[in-house]
């Protein structure tokens, strides 16, 4: 099969278009012929080597974290899926590799594709959908009537999180540029701040939940300042905490290192009496099944920016890296 591999870590490295063997499956896995693959900033960060500290992939490996396709083979212990099923998934860490024609996926990572959307649209959902679900539902326990601030509302996670938060009954504030204001309002945002004209810290107050996705230290500091006591800030960009390091099974020295990295953020959270959580989303088929229900009921709609051909996967990554994508970018494989 054809696939795009990381052969060498580095920011200036392209993925290599190569021919590799179709993966064999274990008893708990299914083989999926991939029709479309979502493209994420995570794919670039993995290629760059920025996550080697806790995701030490050995080169060469196939990149890619989102996919939709058709089951072509099932393992002996698989009970939820059969050959011919249309499915989608964000495969587990160390089992990624969606920039390829086929992938072996653990049954527990997989869900049936929503019937009312295309393969391209379905492939755009798993990573951002699970990120938003784990941040807003699992960690923050967002409730009807609460106020949530979702940063970068026109991005992949933002476009999904706004819709999920509105479904949960929250009041939603977000940031975007002026050209994307109509988009985020159409998704349900109640208050939209043009970040080029206003600083959110001067506008927002007493927020219950913040979904933080900006890498600037000042933005994190200001995010704490707009929260009510007892609120929860979930950060997708860090700094990672020792609690996170322990959760994913890293040794004591890594836990100490990440506690040092997050010391300033944790101190500020404690001083302001708010909760600070770092999220690196995990694969979870059961949560994805809940997301399927929301999409099929029309509560959440995919937002696609561009669809590239499989051969243009490197160009798709370059486009993602500009930070200008509205919603998601996808490569069409089949």
N, C-alpha and C positions, 0 to 999 in steps of 0.2 A: 504494500500500500504506500501511498505518498503521504508525507508528513513534514512539518516544519520543526526542526530541532534546534535547541541551544547547544552549540558545540563548544563555546567558550563564553564565560561570563564577561560582561562589559557593556557600558552605555553605548558604545559605538559599534557594537556587534549586531549584525543582522542574523535573523533566524535562517537556517539552511534548509532548503527544499530538497528532501532526500527520499529514497526508497527504503522502506524497512518492512519487516515481517508483520503480518496481521497478528495481533496479540492473541495468545491462548487464554482461555478463561478457567477460573477456579470454580469449585462447586457452588459458591455463593455469588457468582458474578454472571452478568449477561454481556454478550457482545453486541455492540450497537454500531450500525453503519451511520456515520454522522452526516447529516444533511446540511447543517449550519452550525457555526460556532461564534459565540459572543466574544468580543475583544474588550479587555479590561486593562486599566492602568497597572493592575497587579501583574499582568503578563510582562509588561516592561520592567517592573521592579524586580521580578524574579530573574529575568534575563540579565539585568544589571548586577545581580548579586546582592541586592540590598536586604534580602531575607535569609541569607546563607546561615546566619547565626542560629535560626531555629527551623529552617527548611533547607538543609544541606543536600540539594539534588546533585547527584553525580553526573557530570557531562559524559556523553551527549544524552539529552533527554528531550522529549516532545513537550512543547509549551502549550498553554491553552487551558482555561478553567470553566468554560461554559459550553454546553452543546444541546442540540436537539436532533433526534434521528429515529431510526427504526431498529428494533431488536431482530437480530439475525440468528442468535444462538443463546441458549440458556443453560446454566450450570445445573447439576443434578439435584441440588437442594433449593433451587429457586422456586418460589411458590406464587409470587405476586405478578409475574410477567411471563409473556409467551412470545414466540416468534411472530413478528408482524406488528407488535404493539408500537405505537408512536410514543416516544418518551423524551424526557429532558432531564438534565442534571448538572450540578456542579460537583464533579468527582472529588473524592477525598484527597487531602494533601498526600503527596508521594504516589498518587494514582492518577494524577492529572495527565493531560495530553490530548486536548480536543482539537488542536490544529493538525488533524489527521483524518484519514478516511474511515478508520474504525477505532473503537476504544473498548476496553474491558472495564465495566463499572460494577461496583458492589451493589447488590440489590437494595441495600438500605439507603443508598445515596440517590436512588432513582424515583421518578414519579411519572405518571401518565401525562403526556402533553395536553394542555387545554385544547378542547376540540374546536374552539371558535377563533383560534389564531393560527398563523402560518408557522412553518418551521423556523423561518428567519426571526419572527417575533418571539417564538418560544425560546430560542437559543439566547436571546438577550436578557432573559429573566432570572435564571437560577442564582447567580452570584449576588446581584443587586437585591433581588427579592429576599433571599435568605439573610443578607446583611441588614436590611431594613427590619425584617421580622425579628431577628435576634436582638437588635438594638431597642426597638420600640415595644415589642410584645414581651420578649423573654427577660430582658434586663430592666428596662425602664417601667414595664407594666403600665403603659400609657392608658389613661382612663378618659371616658367621655367628660367633656367640660374642661380638661386640663389644657395648658398651653405648651406647645412644642415649637422650638426653633430648629429648623432644618437648614443647614448651610449648603450653599451651592445647589439651589433648587432645580436648576435646569440640567444638572449632570445625571449620570446613570442612577446612582443611589438616590439622589434627590427627587427625581421624577417619580420613582416608585414609592419612596418614603412619604411624600406629600399625600399621595392617593391612599396609602395604608393608614396614615394618621387621620385623614378625614373619615375613612371608613370606621375608625375606632371612636370617632366623635370628638376629636381634639380641635382646638383652635391652632392654626398653623401659620407661623411666620417663616419667611425664607429670604435668602439673598440671591440676586442674579444681576445680570447687566440689563440695560434698558431694552435691548432687542429681544430679550426672552421673557419680559414681564407678562405678556399675553399668554405665553405657553404655561408658565407656572400658575397663573390665575385659572386657566382652563382645567388644570389638574386639581384645583381646590384650595390653593393657597389663599388665606384670608388677608395677610399683610405681606406685601412684597417691598423689599428694600433694595434699591439700586446701589450696589456696593461702591460704584464709582462716584456717587454723589453724596451718600450718607454712610456714617459708621453705625452699625447696628447697636453698639453699646449706648449710643445717645437716643435710641428709639425704643428699645425693648426693656421690659422690667417684669420681675416676678414670674419667670418662666419655670414650669415644672420639669421640662425635659429639654436637653440640647443634644442634637445629633451633630457632632463636631467632625469636620473633614478637611480642615485647613492646616497646613504645615507650619504656619507662622506662629511663633511663641506668643506674640502680642494678641493674636486672635483667640488663642486658648485662654489667655488671662482675661480678656474682655468677655468671653463666653461665660466664665464663672460669675462675673459681676452682674449679669442680667438675670440670675437665677434666684428663686425663692429658697429659703432654708428647707432642707430635706429633699430638694430636687436632685435629679440625676443627669450628669453629663456623660454621654457615651462617645468616646473618641475612636475614630477609625484610623487616625494617623499617628496616634501616640502622644506622649511617650508610653511605651509598654511598661507594665508593672510586674513586680515580683509575683503577685497573685496570678497573673496571666502565665508567667514562665512556669510556675508550679503546675498550673492546670494542664499545660501541654506536655508536661513530663520532663522539663529541662532541669539540669542539676542545680545544686545549691549555689554554685558560683554565678550561674546565669541569673538566678533569682535575685542574688545580691546586686549584680550589675544593673538589672532592670529596675530594682528598687532605687538605686542611685540615680538612674536616668529620669525616673518619674518623681523624684523627691520634691522638687519645687512645685509640681502640679498637685501632688497629694497634700502638701502643706497648705497650699492656697485653698484647696477644697475643704480641708479640715477647718481652716480659719473661718470660711464662709458657711460652714455647716451644710455642705452639699456632698453628694456622692460622685466619685470619679471612677469610671470603668473604661478599660481599653478593650476593644473588640477586634479580633481577627476571626472573621466568620468561619464556620465549619460546615461541611456537607451534612445535609439532613433531609432525607427523602420524605419523612412524615410531615415536616414543615412545608416542604415543597408541594405536597398534596393539598394542604390547606390553601396555599397560594393558588393552585389550580382552580379550586372552588371559587375563589374571589374573582379570578379572571373570567371563568365561565359564566359567572353571574353578572358580569359587567361592572363590578366594583372597581377593578383595576385594569387599565389598558397599557400595553407596551408602548414605549416611545422610542422609535427608531430614527436615527440621524442618517446613517449611510450604510449601504450594503456593498462590500467589496467582493471580488472574485477570490477563490482560494489562493490563486497565484499571487494576489496582491496583499497577502497577509502582512508583510513587512510595511507596506504603505499604510495599511489599516492601523498598525501600531504607531507609526509616525503621526498619524492624524490624532489618535487618542492622546499622544504626548503633548499636543498643542494646547490641550485643555479647552478646546472650543466646541467639543461635541455636545449636541443637545440630545439628551437621552443616551441611547446605546448605538454602538457600531458593531456590525456583524460581518463575517466572511461566509459566503455561500460555497459549500464544499461539494454537494451533490446537485 
